[in-house]
Amino acid sequence: MHYFKHFWLKQALRRVVNKLSPNRIPLSGDRALENDFYNSDLRILDGTYCDIMVQTASPKGFTGIAWNEEERRYTIKTSVCYQFLDRYQIRISKYYRGHEFTFRNPVSFVLQEFFKIPWLQVQIENLNQRLFNFRTPTRKSRIEILEKLIAQREQDAAKGKVLLNRDGLTMHMFTVMKLLYGQRVQGHPHFHSMLDHLHLQIEAMAANGEVIFKNQKVLVTGQALLAIAQYEEDNRRHRSEVFRNWVMLVLTLVIAVAAWVAIYKKP
């Protein structure tokens, strides 16, 4: 049992050390699209160190650097034999073409790499992005934006981001864009014009007191509930007025037809 476990660990770590990530990993922008490397760390279950970043592998084990809590970076050189890996929890991250894939099982990592699963997922994602870019997303109305912000705030509060900590309930403008139009909106060719239009809408809401807008972060307020309630009331009145107009039109037509029939049948 240990033989097979160590075999897969060796295969996984050898693949990792052949394409180690740089010290600073680009996670956004054009540089992230060039990513094609791995990062692996092992967390020690007994709490000796927070985790160890793998650097080299050998038939007996691997060497790496452990996290230094005082300096807040990886500085402590260490080595681990495969026979002691039961004390660790392995995590392998693959950074590829702007995406990150995380594996916690060396068998799954090796097999998915062998069958090019991450590459396939990236190609599917790129295809979906191209299909998304063919259409122009419909811009959201003020009320739709307020409803989304309120719903998201309620979800955040339910996760423990209580009202005493308002910073936990704010959202960056990029997050608001993804909330309204989906995760792929940042790759859309009209992204910047859509973002600018959203800025104007948020600024107008801030002037009405419906949101607090500061440092590119948005916090929806209680005034938004009043705005939505007023919109729903106005909409209800409008529907009632339209219904009454249709009723009056139908009654008028019925009376006109009845009058015409009466005149036609008159001897």
PAZAPA-4460 file (N, C-alpha, C; in steps of 0.05 Angstrom, whole numbers, plus 32768, in hexadecimal, padded with zeros to 4 digits):
% residues 267
    n_x    n_y    n_z   ca_x   ca_y   ca_z    c_x    c_y    c_z   seq   type   mol
   8011   7FE8   8000   8000   8000   8000   8011   8019   8000     1      M     A
   8026   8019   8012   8038   8030   8013   8048   8033   7FF9     2      H     A
   804E   801C   7FED   805D   801D   7FD4   804E   802D   7FBF     3      Y     A
   8035   8027   7FBB   8025   8034   7FA6   8021   8052   7FAE     4      F     A
   801D   8057   7FC7   801A   8073   7FD0   8033   8083   7FCA     5      K     A
   804A   8078   7FD1   8063   8086   7FCC   8069   8088   7FAE     6      H     A
   8061   8074   7F9F   8065   8075   7F82   8057   808D   7F76     7      F     A
   803D   8090   7F7D   802E   80A6   7F71   8038   80C1   7F7C     8      W     A
   8041   80C2   7F95   804C   80DB   7F9F   8066   80E3   7F90     9      L     A
   8077   80CF   7F8B   8090   80D4   7F7C   808A   80DE   7F60    10      K     A
   8077   80D2   7F53   806F   80DA   7F38   8065   80F7   7F38    11      Q     A
   8054   80FD   7F4C   8048   8118   7F4D   805E   812D   7F53    12      A     A
   806F   8128   7F67   8083   813B   7F6F   8098   813F   7F59    13      L     A
   809F   812A   7F4B   80B2   812C   7F35   80A7   813E   7F1F    14      R     A
   808E   813B   7F19   8082   814D   7F05   8081   816A   7F0F    15      R     A
   807C   816E   7F29   807B   8189   7F34   8096   8197   7F32    16      V     A
   80AB   8189   7F3B   80C6   8196   7F3C   80D1   819B   7F20    17      V     A
   80C7   818E   7F0C   80D0   8193   7EF1   80C5   81AD   7EE6    18      N     A
   80B0   81B7   7EF2   80A4   81D1   7EE9   809C   81E1   7F02    19      K     A
   80AF   81E8   7F12   80A8   81F7   7F2B   80A0   8213   7F24    20      L     A
   808E   821D   7F34   8084   8238   7F30   8099   824D   7F3A    21      S     A
   8098   8265   7F2F   80AA   827A   7F39   80A1   8283   7F54    22      P     A
   80B2   8294   7F61   80AB   829D   7F7C   8092   82AE   7F7C    23      N     A
   808E   82BE   7F67   8076   82CE   7F64   8066   82C3   7F4D    24      R     A
   804E   82BA   7F53   803E   82AE   7F3E   802A   82C2   7F34    25      I     A
   802B   82C9   7F1A   8017   82DB   7F0E   7FFC   82CE   7F0D    26      P     A
   7FE8   82DB   7F18   7FCD   82D0   7F1A   7FB9   82DF   7F08    27      L     A
   7FC2   82F5   7EFC   7FB0   8304   7EEB   7FC0   8312   7ED5    28      S     A
   7FB1   831C   7EC1   7FBF   832B   7EAC   7FCA   8318   7E97    29      G     A
   7FD9   8324   7E84   7FE4   8314   7E6E   7FFA   8300   7E77    30      D     A
   8008   8307   7E8D   801D   82F5   7E97   8010   82DB   7EA1    31      R     A
   7FF9   82DC   7EAD   7FEC   82C4   7EB7   7FE5   82B1   7EA0    32      A     A
   7FE0   82BC   7E88   7FD9   82AB   7E71   7FF1   829A   7E68    33      L     A
   8009   82A1   7E71   8021   8292   7E6A   8028   827D   7E7E    34      E     A
   801A   827B   7E94   8020   8268   7EA9   801F   824B   7E9F    35      N     A
   8032   823C   7EA8   8033   821F   7EA3   8047   8212   7EB6    36      D     A
   803F   8210   7ED0   8051   8205   7EE4   8041   81FB   7EFC    37      F     A
   804F   81F0   7F0F   8042   81E4   7F26   804D   81F0   7F40    38      Y     A
   803D   81ED   7F55   8045   81F4   7F70   803A   81DF   7F83    39      N     A
   804B   81D5   7F94   8042   81C0   7FA6   804B   81C6   7FC2    40      S     A
   8039   81C2   7FD5   8040   81C5   7FF1   8033   81AF   8002    41      D     A
   8040   81A9   8018   8035   8195   802A   8031   81A1   8046    42      L     A
   801A   819F   8050   8014   81A9   806B   8019   8193   807F    43      R     A
   8028   8199   8094   802E   8186   80A9   8017   8185   80BC    44      I     A
   800C   816D   80C0   7FF4   816B   80D0   7FF9   816F   80EE    45      L     A
   8012   816C   80F7   8017   8170   8114   801D   818D   811B    46      D     A
   801D   819E   8106   8020   81BB   810B   803D   81C4   810F    47      G     A
   8051   81B4   8108   806D   81BC   810B   8072   81D5   80FA    48      T     A
   806A   81D5   80E1   806B   81EC   80D0   804F   81EF   80C2    49      Y     A
   8049   8206   80B8   8030   820A   80AA   802F   81F8   8091    50      C     A
   8044   81FB   8081   8046   81EA   8069   8062   81EB   805D    51      D     A
   8068   81D8   804B   8082   81D7   803E   807E   81D8   8020    52      I     A
   808E   81E9   8013   808D   81EB   7FF6   80A2   81DA   7FEA    53      M     A
   809A   81C7   7FD8   80AC   81B4   7FCC   80BE   81C2   7FB8    54      V     A
   80D8   81BB   7FB8   80EB   81C6   7FA5   80F9   81B1   7F95    55      Q     A
   8102   819B   7FA1   810F   8185   7F93   8105   816B   7F9D    56      T     A
   8106   8156   7F8B   80FD   813B   7F93   8113   8127   7F8D    57      A     A
   8114   8112   7F9D   8128   80FD   7F99   811A   80E2   7F9E    58      S     A
   8128   80CB   7F99   811B   80B1   7F9E   8112   80AD   7FBA    59      P     A
   811F   80BA   7FCE   8118   80B6   7FEA   8106   80CB   7FF6    60      K     A
   8105   80E2   7FEA   80F4   80F7   7FF5   80F7   8111   7FE5    61      G     A
   80F3   8127   7FF2   80F4   8141   7FE4   80FF   8156   7FF8    62      F     A
   8109   816B   7FEC   8112   8182   7FFC   8100   819A   7FF6    63      T     A
   80FF   81AD   8008   80EE   81C4   8004   80F4   81D9   8019    64      G     A
   80E4   81EE   801A   80E6   8203   802E   80CC   8205   803C    65      I     A
   80CE   8208   8057   80B6   8209   8068   80AF   8226   806E    66      A     A
   8096   822A   8074   808C   8245   807A   8096   824F   8094    67      W     A
   80A1   8267   8094   80AB   8274   80AC   8096   8288   80B5    68      N     A
   808A   8282   80CC   8074   8293   80D6   807E   82AF   80DE    69      E     A
   8096   82B0   80E8   80A0   82CA   80F1   80A6   82DD   80DA    70      E     A
   80B3   82D2   80C5   80BA   82E2   80AE   80A3   82E3   8099    71      E     A
   808F   82D2   809D   8077   82D1   808B   807F   82CA   806E    72      R     A
   8092   82B7   806C   8099   82AD   8051   80A7   8292   8054    73      R     A
   80AD   8285   803D   80BA   826B   803D   80D8   826F   8040    74      Y     A
   80E4   8267   8056   8101   826A   805A   810E   8252   8067    75      T     A
   8100   8240   8074   810C   822B   8083   8111   8212   8071    76      I     A
   812A   820C   806C   8131   81F6   805A   812C   81DB   8069    77      K     A
   8120   81C8   805B   8119   81AF   8068   8118   8199   8053    78      T     A
   8117   8180   805C   8115   8169   804A   8103   8154   8057    79      S     A
   80F5   8145   8047   80E1   8131   8052   80E5   8117   8042    80      V     A
   80E5   8101   8050   80E6   80E6   8043   80C9   80DD   803D    81      C     A
   80C6   80CE   8028   80AC   80C4   8021   809E   80B4   8037    82      Y     A
   80AE   80A6   8047   80A2   8095   805B   8094   80A5   8071    83      Q     A
   809A   80BF   8073   808D   80D0   8087   8076   80E1   807C    84      F     A
   806E   80DB   8063   805A   80EC   8057   803E   80E8   8062    85      L     A
   803A   80D4   8072   8020   80D0   807F   8019   80E7   8092    86      D     A
   802E   80F7   809A   802A   810D   80AC   8022   8127   809D    87      R     A
   8021   8125   8082   801D   813D   8072   8003   813C   8061    88      Y     A
   7FFA   8153   805A   7FE4   8155   8047   7FEF   8164   802E    89      Q     A
   7FEF   8156   8018   7FFB   8161   7FFF   7FE6   8172   7FF0    90      I     A
   7FF1   8187   7FE4   7FE0   8198   7FD2   7FF2   81A0   7FBB    91      R     A
   7FE8   819B   7FA3   7FF6   81A2   7F8A   7FE5   81B6   7F7A    92      I     A
   7FF1   81CC   7F72   7FE3   81E0   7F62   7FF0   81E2   7F47    93      S     A
   7FE0   81E1   7F32   7FE9   81E4   7F17   7FDF   81FF   7F0C    94      K     A
   7FF1   8210   7F04   7FEB   822A   7EF9   7FEF   8228   7EDB    95      Y     A
   7FD9   822B   7ECC   7FDA   8226   7EAF   7FC7   823A   7EA1    96      Y     A
   7FD3   824B   7E91   7FC5   825D   7E7F   7FAF   826D   7E8E    97      R     A
   7FB7   8279   7EA4   7FA5   828A   7EB3   7F92   827B   7EC5    98      G     A
   7F94   8260   7EC7   7F83   8250   7ED8   7F94   8242   7EEE    99      H     A
   7F86   823C   7F03   7F93   822D   7F19   7F84   8214   7F1F   100      E     A
   7F92   81FD   7F20   7F86   81E3   7F26   7F93   81D8   7F40   101      F     A
   7F83   81D0   7F53   7F8D   81C6   7F6C   7F87   81A9   7F70   102      T     A
   7F9C   819A   7F78   7F99   817D   7F7C   7FA2   8176   7F98   103      F     A
   7F94   8165   7FA6   7F9C   815B   7FC0   7FA1   813D   7FC0   104      R     A
   7FA0   8131   7FA9   7FA5   8115   7FA6   7FB9   8111   7F90   105      N     A
   7FD1   8106   7F96   7FE6   8103   7F81   7FDD   80F1   7F6A   106      P     A
   7FCC   80DD   7F70   7FC3   80CB   7F5A   7FB2   80DB   7F46   107      V     A
   7F9F   80EB   7F51   7F8E   80FB   7F40   7F9F   810F   7F30   108      S     A
   7FB3   811B   7F3D   7FC4   812E   7F2F   7FD3   8121   7F18   109      F     A
   7FE0   810A   7F1C   7FEF   80FD   7F07   7FDD   80F4   7EF0   110      V     A
   7FC6   80E9   7EF6   7FB4   80DF   7EE1   7FA8   80F6   7ED1   111      L     A
   7FA0   810C   7EDF   7F95   8122   7ED0   7FAA   8130   7EBF   112      Q     A
   7FC3   8130   7EC8   7FD8   813B   7EB8   7FDE   8129   7E9F   113      E     A
   7FDD   8110   7EA4   7FE2   80FD   7E8E   7FCE   80FF   7E78   114      F     A
   7FB4   8102   7E80   7F9F   8104   7E6C   7F99   8121   7E64   115      F     A
   7FAA   8134   7E6C   7FA8   8150   7E65   7F8D   815C   7E6C   116      K     A
   7F82   8155   7E83   7F68   815F   7E8C   7F69   817E   7E90   117      I     A
   7F7D   8189   7E9E   7F7E   81A6   7EA1   7F7F   81B4   7E86   118      P     A
   7F8F   81AA   7E73   7F90   81B6   7E58   7F74   81B6   7E4B   119      W     A
   7F66   819F   7E4E   7F4C   819D   7E42   7F38   81B1   7E4F   120      L     A
   7F3A   81B4   7E69   7F28   81C6   7E77   7F2D   81E3   7E6E   121      Q     A
   7F46   81EA   7E6A   7F4D   8205   7E61   7F42   820A   7E45   122      V     A
   7F45   81F5   7E33   7F3B   81F9   7E18   7F1C   81FC   7E18   123      Q     A
   7F0E   81ED   7E29   7EF1   81F0   7E2B   7EEA   820B   7E36   124      I     A
   7EF9   8215   7E4A   7EF3   822F   7E55   7EF8   8245   7E40   125      E     A
   7F0E   8242   7E31   7F13   8256   7E1C   7EFD   8256   7E07   126      N     A
   7EF3   823F   7E00   7EDD   823D   7DED   7EC4   824A   7DF8   127      L     A
   7EBE   8245   7E11   7EA6   8252   7E1E   7EAA   8270   7E1F   128      N     A
   7EC3   8279   7E23   7EC8   8296   7E24   7EC3   82A3   7E09   129      Q     A
   7ECC   8295   7DF4   7EC8   82A0   7DD9   7EAA   82A1   7DD2   130      R     A
   7E9B   828C   7DDA   7E7E   828D   7DD5   7E71   82A3   7DE5   131      L     A
   7E7A   82A7   7DFD   7E6F   82BD   7E0E   7E75   82D8   7E01   132      F     A
   7E8D   82DB   7DF5   7E95   82F5   7DEA   7E85   82FC   7DD0   133      N     A
   7E78   82E8   7DC4   7E68   82ED   7DAC   7E50   82FF   7DB1   134      F     A
   7E46   82FE   7DC9   7E2E   830E   7DD0   7E35   8325   7DE3   135      R     A
   7E25   833A   7DE2   7E29   8350   7DF5   7E15   834D   7E0C   136      T     A
   7E1F   8349   7E24   7E0D   8345   7E3B   7DFA   835D   7E3E   137      P     A
   7DE1   8357   7E45   7DCD   836D   7E49   7DD4   837B   7E63   138      T     A
   7DD7   8395   7E62   7DDE   83A4   7E7A   7DC7   83A4   7E8E   139      R     A
   7DCF   83A1   7EA7   7DBB   839F   7EBD   7DB0   83BA   7EC4   140      K     A
   7D97   83BA   7ECC   7D8A   83D2   7ED6   7D92   83D8   7EF2   141      S     A
   7D8B   83F0   7EFC   7D92   83F8   7F17   7D85   83E5   7F2B   142      R     A
   7D6C   83DE   7F27   7D5F   83CC   7F3B   7D6B   83B0   7F3A   143      I     A
   7D72   83A6   7F23   7D7F   838C   7F21   7D99   838B   7F30   144      E     A
   7DA8   83A1   7F2E   7DC2   83A3   7F3C   7DBE   83A3   7F5A   145      I     A
   7DAA   83B3   7F63   7DA5   83B5   7F80   7D9C   8399   7F8B   146      L     A
   7D8B   838C   7F7C   7D81   8371   7F85   7D98   835D   7F87   147      E     A
   7DAB   835E   7F74   7DC2   834C   7F75   7DD4   8353   7F8C   148      K     A
   7DD8   836D   7F91   7DEA   8375   7FA7   7DDE   836D   7FC2   149      L     A
   7DC3   8370   7FC5   7DB6   8369   7FDE   7DB8   834B   7FE2   150      I     A
   7DB2   833B   7FCD   7DB3   831E   7FCF   7DD0   8314   7FD7   151      A     A
   7DE4   8321   7FCB   7E00   8319   7FD1   7E07   8321   7FEE   152      Q     A
   7DFD   8339   7FF7   7E03   8341   8012   7DF7   832E   8026   153      R     A
   7DDF   8324   8021   7DD2   8311   8032   7DE2   82F7   8034   154      E     A
   7DEC   82EE   801D   7DFC   82D6   801C   7E16   82DA   802C   155      Q     A
   7E23   82F1   8029   7E3C   82F6   8037   7E37   82F7   8055   156      D     A
   7E20   8304   805D   7E1A   8306   807A   7E15   82EA   8085   157      A     A
   7E08   82D9   8075   7E02   82BE   807E   7E1C   82AD   8083   158      A     A
   7E31   82B5   8075   7E4B   82A7   8078   7E5B   82B1   8090   159      K     A
   7E50   82C4   809F   7E5E   82CD   80B7   7E69   82E9   80B4   160      G     A
   7E66   82F6   809D   7E70   8311   8099   7E5A   8324   80A5   161      K     A
   7E59   8326   80BF   7E43   8334   80CC   7E44   8352   80C8   162      V     A
   7E2E   835F   80CF   7E2C   837C   80CA   7E40   838C   80D9   163      L     A
   7E4B   8381   80EF   7E5E   8390   80FF   7E78   8394   80EF   164      L     A
   7E7D   8383   80DB   7E94   8385   80CA   7E8B   838C   80AE   165      N     A
   7E87   83A5   80A9   7E7C   83AD   808F   7E8F   83A8   8078   166      R     A
   7EAA   83A8   807E   7EBD   83A2   8069   7EB9   8387   805C   167      D     A
   7EAF   8374   806C   7EAA   8359   8062   7E92   8358   804F   168      G     A
   7E82   836D   804F   7E6A   836D   803F   7E6D   837E   8025   169      L     A
   7E84   838B   8022   7E89   839C   800A   7E92   838A   7FF4   170      T     A
   7E8E   8394   7FDB   7E96   8385   7FC3   7EA5   8397   7FB1   171      M     A
   7EBB   838D   7FA6   7ECA   839C   7F92   7EBA   839E   7F78   172      H     A
   7EC0   83B2   7F68   7EB1   83B6   7F4F   7EB4   839E   7F3C   173      M     A
   7ECC   8392   7F3C   7ED0   837A   7F2B   7EBE   8363   7F34   174      F     A
   7EBB   8361   7F4F   7EA9   834C   7F5A   7E8C   8352   7F53   175      T     A
   7E84   836B   7F53   7E69   8372   7F4C   7E64   836C   7F2E   176      V     A
   7E78   8371   7F1D   7E75   836B   7F01   7E70   834D   7EFD   177      M     A
   7E80   833C   7F0A   7E7D   831F   7F08   7E63   8316   7F13   178      K     A
   7E5A   8323   7F29   7E40   831C   7F35   7E29   8321   7F21   179      L     A
   7E2B   8336   7F12   7E16   833E   7EFF   7E17   832F   7EE5   180      L     A
   7E2F   832B   7EDB   7E31   8320   7EBF   7E40   8305   7EBD   181      Y     A
   7E49   82FB   7ED4   7E56   82E1   7ED3   7E75   82E3   7ED3   182      G     A
   7E82   82CC   7ED8   7E9F   82CC   7EDB   7EAE   82D2   7EC2   183      Q     A
   7EA2   82CE   7EAB   7EB0   82D2   7E91   7EAF   82EF   7E87   184      R     A
   7EA2   8300   7E96   7E9E   831C   7E8B   7EB9   832A   7E89   185      V     A
   7ECC   8323   7E9A   7EE6   8331   7E99   7EF5   832C   7E7F   186      Q     A
   7EEF   8316   7E72   7EFC   8311   7E58   7EEC   831B   7E40   187      G     A
   7ED6   8329   7E45   7EC5   8333   7E2F   7ED2   834C   7E23   188      H     A
   7ED1   834F   7E08   7EDD   8367   7DFC   7ED1   8381   7E04   189      P     A
   7EB8   8381   7E0E   7EAA   8399   7E17   7EAB   839D   7E35   190      H     A
   7EBE   838E   7E42   7EBE   838E   7E5F   7EC3   83AA   7E6A   191      F     A
   7ED6   83B9   7E60   7EDC   83D3   7E6B   7EC5   83E8   7E67   192      H     A
   7EB8   83E7   7E51   7EA1   83F9   7E4D   7E8A   83F1   7E5F   193      S     A
   7E86   83D7   7E63   7E71   83CE   7E76   7E78   83D6   7E93   194      M     A
   7E92   83D4   7E9A   7E9B   83DC   7EB5   7E97   83FA   7EB9   195      L     A
   7E9D   840A   7EA5   7E99   8427   7EA7   7E7C   842E   7EAB   196      D     A
   7E6A   8420   7E9C   7E4D   8425   7E9E   7E44   841D   7EBA   197      H     A
   7E4F   8407   7EC5   7E47   83FF   7EE0   7E51   8414   7EF4   198      L     A
   7E68   8420   7EF0   7E72   8435   7F01   7E5E   844C   7F03   199      H     A
   7E53   8453   7EEC   7E40   8469   7EEB   7E27   8462   7EFB   200      L     A
   7E1E   8449   7EF7   7E06   8440   7F06   7E0B   8440   7F24   201      Q     A
   7E22   8436   7F2C   7E28   8434   7F49   7E2B   8451   7F55   202      I     A
   7E37   8463   7F46   7E39   847F   7F4F   7E1E   848B   7F53   203      E     A
   7E0B   8486   7F40   7DF0   8490   7F43   7DE2   8484   7F5B   204      A     A
   7DE6   846A   7F60   7DDB   845D   7F78   7DE7   8469   7F91   205      M     A
   7E01   846F   7F91   7E0D   847B   7FA8   7E02   8496   7FAE   206      A     A
   7DFC   84A5   7F99   7DF0   84C0   7F9D   7DD5   84BE   7FA9   207      A     A
   7DC6   84A8   7FA4   7DAC   84A4   7FB0   7DAD   8497   7FCB   208      N     A
   7DC5   848F   7FD4   7DC8   8483   7FEE   7DC2   8465   7FEE   209      G     A
   7DBF   8459   7FD6   7DB9   843C   7FD4   7DD1   842B   7FD8   210      E     A
   7DE9   8435   7FD2   7E02   8427   7FD7   7E16   843B   7FE1   211      V     A
   7E2B   8430   7FEE   7E43   843F   7FF5   7E59   8437   7FE3   212      I     A
   7E64   844A   7FD5   7E79   8444   7FC0   7E92   8453   7FC8   213      F     A
   7EA7   8443   7FCF   7EC1   844F   7FD7   7ED7   843C   7FD1   214      K     A
   7EEC   8447   7FC4   7F04   8437   7FBD   7EFD   841F   7FAC   215      N     A
   7EEB   8423   7F99   7EE3   840E   7F87   7ED4   83F7   7F95   216      Q     A
   7ECB   83FB   7FAD   7EBC   83E7   7FBC   7E9F   83F1   7FC0   217      K     A
   7E8C   83DE   7FBF   7E70   83E4   7FC0   7E64   83D7   7FD8   218      V     A
   7E54   83E6   7FE7   7E45   83DB   7FFE   7E28   83E4   7FFB   219      L     A
   7E16   83D1   7FF8   7DF9   83D8   7FF5   7DEE   83DF   8010   220      V     A
   7DDC   83F2   8011   7DD0   83FC   802A   7DB2   83F6   802B   221      T     A
   7DA6   83FD   8042   7D8A   83F9   8045   7D78   8409   8033   222      G     A
   7D83   8420   8029   7D74   8430   8016   7D6D   8421   7FFD   223      Q     A
   7D7E   840D   7FF6   7D79   83FC   7FDE   7D5E   83ED   7FE1   224      A     A
   7D58   83E4   7FF9   7D3F   83D6   7FFE   7D27   83E8   7FF9   225      L     A
   7D29   8401   8002   7D14   8415   7FFD   7D11   841A   7FDF   226      L     A
   7D27   841C   7FD1   7D27   8421   7FB4   7D19   840A   7FA5   227      A     A
   7D1F   83F1   7FAD   7D13   83DA   7FA1   7CF5   83D9   7FA7   228      I     A
   7CEE   83DF   7FC0   7CD2   83DF   7FC8   7CC2   83F3   7FB8   229      A     A
   7CCE   840B   7FB5   7CC0   8420   7FA5   7CBE   8418   7F88   230      Q     A
   7CD2   840C   7F7D   7CD1   8402   7F61   7CBB   83ED   7F5E   231      Y     A
   7CB9   83DB   7F71   7CA5   83C6   7F6F   7C89   83D2   7F71   232      E     A
   7C86   83E6   7F83   7C6C   83F3   7F86   7C64   8402   7F6C   233      E     A
   7C77   8411   7F61   7C72   841F   7F47   7C6C   840C   7F31   234      D     A
   7C7A   83F5   7F31   7C75   83E1   7F1C   7C59   83D4   7F1F   235      N     A
   7C52   83D0   7F38   7C37   83C5   7F3D   7C21   83D8   7F34   236      R     A
   7C25   83F2   7F3A   7C12   8406   7F31   7C11   8408   7F13   237      R     A
   7C28   8406   7F07   7C28   8407   7EE9   7C19   83EF   7EDD   238      H     A
   7C1E   83D7   7EE8   7C10   83C0   7EDE   7BF1   83C2   7EE2   239      R     A
   7BEA   83CD   7EF9   7BCD   83D1   7EFF   7BC1   83E5   7EEB   240      S     A
   7BD0   83FA   7EE5   7BC6   840F   7ED3   7BC3   8403   7EB6   241      E     A
   7BD7   83F3   7EAE   7BD6   83E7   7E94   7BBE   83D4   7E93   242      V     A
   7BB9   83C4   7EA8   7BA3   83B2   7EA9   7B88   83C1   7EA6   243      F     A
   7B86   83D7   7EB5   7B6D   83E7   7EB4   7B69   83F2   7E98   244      R     A
   7B7E   83FB   7E8B   7B7C   8406   7E70   7B72   83F0   7E5D   245      N     A
   7B7D   83D8   7E60   7B74   83C2   7E4E   7B57   83BB   7E53   246      W     A
   7B4F   83BB   7E6D   7B33   83B6   7E73   7B21   83CB   7E67   247      V     A
   7B28   83E4   7E69   7B18   83FA   7E5E   7B17   83F7   7E3F   248      M     A
   7B2D   83EF   7E33   7B2D   83EB   7E16   7B1B   83D5   7E0E   249      L     A
   7B1C   83BF   7E1C   7B0B   83A8   7E16   7AED   83AF   7E1A   250      V     A
   7AE7   83BD   7E30   7ACB   83C5   7E34   7AC1   83D8   7E1F   251      L     A
   7AD3   83EA   7E16   7ACC   83FD   7E01   7AC6   83EE   7DE7   252      T     A
   7AD7   83DB   7DE1   7AD2   83CB   7DC9   7AB8   83BB   7DCB   253      L     A
   7AB2   83B0   7DE2   7A9A   83A1   7DE6   7A81   83B3   7DE2   254      V     A
   7A83   83CB   7DEE   7A6C   83DD   7DEC   7A69   83E6   7DCF   255      I     A
   7A80   83EB   7DC1   7A7E   83F4   7DA5   7A72   83DE   7D93   256      A     A
   7A7B   83C5   7D98   7A70   83AF   7D89   7A52   83AB   7D8F   257      V     A
   7A4B   83AD   7DA8   7A2F   83AA   7DB0   7A1E   83C0   7DA2   258      A     A
   7A28   83D8   7DA2   7A19   83EE   7D95   7A16   83EA   7D77   259      A     A
   7A2D   83E0   7D6B   7A2B   83DB   7D4E   7A17   83C5   7D48   260      W     A
   7A17   83B0   7D58   7A04   839A   7D54   79E8   83A4   7D57   261      V     A
   79E3   83B5   7D6B   79C8   83BF   7D70   79BF   83D0   7D58   262      A     A
   79D1   83E0   7D4E   79C9   83F1   7D37   79C5   83E0   7D1E   263      I     A
   79D5   83CB   7D1A   79D3   83B9   7D02   79B9   83AA   7D03   264      Y     A
   79B0   83A0   7D1A   7998   8391   7D1C   797E   83A1   7D1E   265      K     A
   7982   83BB   7D20   796A   83CD   7D22   795B   83CD   7D08   266      K     A
   7940   83C7   7D09   7930   83C6   7CF0   792D   83E2   7CE3   267      P     A
***
